[in-house]
Amino acid sequence: GCMKRIGIFGGSFNPIHNGHIHIGLKAIENKEVDEILYLISPQNPLKCDQQLLDEQLRYRLALKALADFPLLKASDFEFNLPRPSFTWKTMDALRQLYPADQLVLLIGADNWMLFDRWANHDQLLANYQFLIYPRDGYKVTATDLPANVRLLDAPIYPYSSTMIRQAVQTGGDIVEMVPDAIKDDVKRLYGV
């Protein structure tokens, strides 16, 4: 078939929230990509993070949250790769899976600022397209970007997974922050 542009949106999604979903929808609406894989990152064996929910639970939350959006797909692809998962290894493995498609890496402006510290970042830049989404407090100027790196024209969404976990633990309201489909699950899983 035709070549597709597949957005690769990696993250711990702990939990997935409306900001993540809006970024995906915006990237599709702006014709930057045709569909998006939300790649849930597995537990890093080197980091003992008590705030990080079990990977299968985070994956199931994402599946449920994205069920209404056929072009946004939750993926547990990284669960089957060696750990810790490095972006360049994951992308090379995805390249084998989608040899005919264009892979576009979605990363936040905050991560783009640190990009030169990523393992094999030169190889990533040489082989893949990048789409940078805005994050509050991180100024990325389109004119300073390499040719294959684009800035997503999207608003800055005020939610973060940390905020959601804190709201759940202090009895705050998360109705604006997460899809209705997962609201009760998020309260149950992240509650104290």
C-alpha positions in Angstrom: 0.0 0.0 0.0 0.9 3.7 0.3 3.7 4.8 2.6 2.3 5.9 5.9 3.8 8.4 8.2 3.7 6.9 11.7 4.2 9.1 14.7 6.1 7.4 17.5 5.1 8.9 20.8 7.1 7.3 23.6 6.6 7.9 27.3 5.8 6.3 30.7 2.2 7.5 30.3 1.9 7.3 34.1 -1.1 7.8 33.5 -1.9 8.8 30.0 -4.0 12.1 30.0 -5.9 14.5 27.8 -2.7 16.5 27.0 -1.1 13.4 25.4 -4.3 12.7 23.4 -4.7 16.3 22.2 -1.0 16.3 21.0 -1.7 13.2 19.0 -4.9 14.5 17.5 -3.3 17.8 16.6 -0.4 16.1 14.8 -2.9 14.2 12.7 -5.1 17.2 12.1 -2.1 19.2 11.0 -1.2 16.4 8.5 2.2 15.9 10.2 1.5 12.1 10.6 -1.2 9.6 9.5 -1.4 7.7 12.8 0.3 7.6 16.1 1.7 4.8 18.2 1.8 5.6 21.9 4.7 3.5 23.0 4.5 2.8 26.7 7.9 2.5 28.2 8.6 -0.5 30.4 9.9 -0.3 33.9 13.6 0.6 33.9 15.4 -2.2 35.8 18.0 0.4 36.9 15.5 2.8 38.4 13.3 1.8 41.3 10.5 4.3 40.9 7.7 3.7 43.3 5.6 6.3 41.5 5.7 4.3 38.3 2.7 2.0 37.9 3.2 -1.5 36.5 3.8 -1.4 32.8 0.9 -3.7 31.9 -1.5 -1.5 33.9 -0.2 1.7 32.2 -0.7 -0.1 28.8 -4.2 -1.2 29.6 -5.1 2.4 30.7 -3.7 3.7 27.4 -5.7 1.2 25.4 -8.9 2.2 27.2 -8.2 5.9 26.9 -7.5 5.7 23.2 -10.3 3.3 22.3 -12.4 6.1 20.8 -9.5 7.4 18.6 -8.8 4.9 15.8 -5.7 6.7 14.6 -4.1 6.8 18.1 -2.9 3.3 19.1 -1.5 2.2 22.4 1.6 -0.1 21.9 3.4 -2.5 24.2 6.2 -2.9 21.6 9.0 -1.9 24.0 8.0 -4.5 26.5 9.5 -7.2 24.4 12.8 -5.5 23.7 15.9 -5.7 25.9 15.9 -3.3 28.9 16.6 -0.6 29.6 15.1 0.6 26.3 17.1 3.1 24.4 15.2 5.2 21.8 17.7 4.4 19.0 17.3 0.6 19.6 13.5 0.9 19.7 13.5 2.9 16.5 15.7 0.4 14.7 13.4 -2.4 15.8 10.3 -0.4 14.7 12.0 0.2 11.3 12.2 -3.6 10.8 8.5 -3.8 11.6 7.5 -0.9 9.3 10.1 -1.0 6.5 8.0 0.9 4.0 6.7 3.6 6.3 8.2 6.9 7.5 8.7 7.0 11.2 8.3 10.4 12.9 9.5 10.7 16.5 7.3 12.9 18.7 9.2 14.5 21.5 8.5 17.4 23.9 10.4 20.6 23.7 11.9 19.8 27.2 13.4 16.6 25.8 14.6 18.3 22.6 16.6 20.6 24.8 18.5 17.6 26.1 18.6 15.7 22.9 22.4 16.0 22.4 22.7 13.8 25.6 20.7 11.0 24.1 22.5 7.8 23.2 23.3 7.8 19.4 21.4 11.0 18.8 23.3 11.6 15.6 22.1 8.4 14.2 18.5 9.1 15.2 18.6 12.5 13.6 20.1 11.1 10.4 17.5 8.3 10.0 14.2 9.7 11.3 11.9 12.7 11.2 11.2 14.5 14.4 8.1 16.5 15.6 8.6 18.6 18.6 5.5 19.5 20.7 5.5 22.6 22.9 6.0 22.3 26.6 5.6 25.2 29.1 8.8 27.0 29.9 10.8 25.5 26.9 11.3 27.8 24.0 12.1 26.1 20.7 12.5 28.3 17.7 11.6 26.7 14.3 14.3 28.5 12.5 17.0 26.9 14.6 15.9 23.3 13.8 17.6 20.8 11.4 15.7 20.1 8.1 14.0 16.9 9.3 12.8 18.4 12.6 9.5 20.2 12.7 7.7 22.1 15.4 4.1 21.0 16.1 1.7 23.9 16.0 -0.3 23.1 19.1 -1.3 24.8 22.3 0.5 24.0 25.5 -1.7 21.6 27.6 -1.6 22.4 31.3 -1.8 18.8 32.6 1.0 16.5 33.6 0.9 13.0 34.9 2.5 14.2 38.1 -0.3 16.7 38.6 -2.9 14.0 38.1 -1.3 11.6 40.6 -1.1 14.4 43.1 -4.8 15.4 42.5 -5.9 11.8 43.0 -3.9 11.5 46.2 -5.3 14.7 47.6 -8.9 14.2 46.5 -8.7 16.8 43.8 -10.8 16.7 40.6 -9.3 15.1 37.5 -12.3 15.3 35.2 -10.7 17.8 32.9 -7.4 16.0 32.8 -8.2 12.4 31.7 -10.7 10.8 29.4 -13.9 9.7 31.1 -13.2 6.1 30.1 -10.3 5.9 32.5 -11.3 8.3 35.3 -12.3 5.7 37.8 -9.4 3.4 37.0 -6.9 6.3 37.5 -8.5 7.1 40.9 -8.3 3.4 41.9 -4.8 2.7 40.7 -3.1 6.0 41.8 -5.2 6.6 45.0 -3.4 6.4 48.3 
